[in-house]
Amino acid sequence: MADQPNSSQSHDSAISHGVFPHFLPQSTYVPGITPRPRDETHPVGETLEQALARGAFLFQHGYYWEAHEAWETAWIAAGRRGPLADYLKALIKLAACGVKCLAGNRPGAIRHARRAQELLQGLLQREKSISKPGERGTSVRCFPEQLFTSLEAFASTLAADPPIATDAQREAAKSGGVKLLGSVELTHPASSFSH
């Protein structure tokens, strides 16, 4: 059975780290399996960095739909275009891959993982093409290459063999997050990105 966080323990840990000041949902949304949340509540006054961190926390605890929603909020705040928006869109696609894995939709999981991989490869290419300091046309380096390298490898692994949920894992989604995709470093301060 997949890891499932204890809501109160995860909540206490998150609060102590200042990452996620809200209770984890009672269930994670999986189309056709769990009820769709009536009203998606986003913290009032949440910054782009906070939405990014909230999405990462939810993703790491197997709440893929909810992570998708948090990152979509950040993507909209980032203006939907540019390097930061592409990074956020890649995270959104990874979360969508998780939702498809929970729903048992292998082709959908592969499609979203491949799109995340494409976006991350584009960011890696962009990073490699930025001029070095002192050269004509110098740009500020705004992405840590290791972040994109590890995320691209993660997306590649998911695209090759997405971990489709078992019936027991789908049932477990009714009472919490279900970690299917493993862990990967996702959080990066949005202030490091040029808008």
C-alpha positions, 0 to 999 in steps of 0.5 A: 500500500502507498505511503499515506501521511497522517493529516495531523502529523503532516499538518503539524510538521508543515506548520513548524516548517512554515510551508503549508499552513492548512490541513491536508484535504481528507481525500485527493481528487481523482476523476471518477473515484473521489468527489471533486472539491466543491470550492477550491480554496486558495489562501488569501494573499498567497504569494507566488513563492508560497503557492509554489511551496504549497504545491510542492508539499501537496505533491510530495504527499500524494495530493496531485490534483491539489498540487496541480491547482496550487501550481496553476495559481502560481502559473497565472500569477507568473503571467503564463509566459516566460521561463518561470511560467514554463517551469510551473507548467512542467510542474503542473504536467507532473502533477497531472501525470500523478492524477492520471496514474491514480485514475489508471490512465496510462496513456494520459500519464505518459502524455503529461510526463512527456510534456513536462519533459519537453518543457524541462528540456526547453528550459535546459536548452535555454539555460545552456544558451545564456551568455557567460558573464563578461560576454557580449549579450550577458544575461542573468543566469536564472535557473539552477541547471541541476534542478532541471536536470533532475526534474527532466530525468524524473519526467523521463522515468515517468514517461517510460513507465508510469506507476499506475495505481492499484485498486487498493491505492485508488481506494486509499485516495478516498482518505488521503494522498497516495504517493505514487510518483516518488520524491523529487526536489521541487521547490525553488524560490520563485525570486530566482527566476527572471519574469 
